[in-house]
Amino acid sequence: MSDPFVVLYAEDEETDVLLMRLALKRSGLPCVLMAVSDGAEAIDYLSGNGDFADRARHPLPCLVLLDLKMPRKTGFEVLSWMRQQEQFARLPVIIYTSSGGEDDRERARALGATEYTVKKADVGDMAEWLRGVIHYCEPEPAQA
């Protein structure tokens, strides 16, 4: 069996992180969820700063889920930073937030979000959604 996919979830609400863990388990996907509690920590994780320098314990993700409203740095700030880093410019980023506002959607798209999804309330719905977005972690077929 190949290594599991690593998904980085930047979310300040512990309950939402717990629900995402349950949804991933229910989905049956070969994923490991690495959770950080704010935007600054997400940047530290991706940069390999401090405690995140050990890539055996904190591997780079194939997909990032970002909440918008977080302390220290918002999801918009993290997304903007990522798109300015050559290493992360093409890393799939899904804004996963409670905000359904059109202004937030447009700003996320302008900053380079891969998708924008309003949070699901049901773990089963979340699991189904995860099965639909995990394709972002699969390697692209080789070009002939």
Stockholm file with secondary structure:
# STOCKHOLM 1.0

chainA/1-144         MSDPFVVLYAEDEETDVLLMRLALKRSGLPCVLMAVSDGAEAIDYLSGNGDFADRARHPLPCLVLLDLKMPRKTGFEVLSWMRQQEQFARLPVIIYTSSGGEDDRERARALGATEYTVKKADVGDMAEWLRGVIHYCEPEPAQA
#=GR chainA/1-144 SS CCCCEEEEEECSCHHHHHHHHHHHHHHTCCEEEEEESSHHHHHHHHHTCGGGGCTTTSCCCSEEEECSSCSSSCHHHHHHHHHHSGGGTTSCEEEEESCCCHHHHHHHHHHTCSEEEECCSSHHHHHHHHHHHGGGGSCCCCCC
#=GC SS_cons         CCCCEEEEEECSCHHHHHHHHHHHHHHTCCEEEEEESSHHHHHHHHHTCGGGGCTTTSCCCSEEEECSSCSSSCHHHHHHHHHHSGGGTTSCEEEEESCCCHHHHHHHHHHTCSEEEECCSSHHHHHHHHHHHGGGGSCCCCCC
//
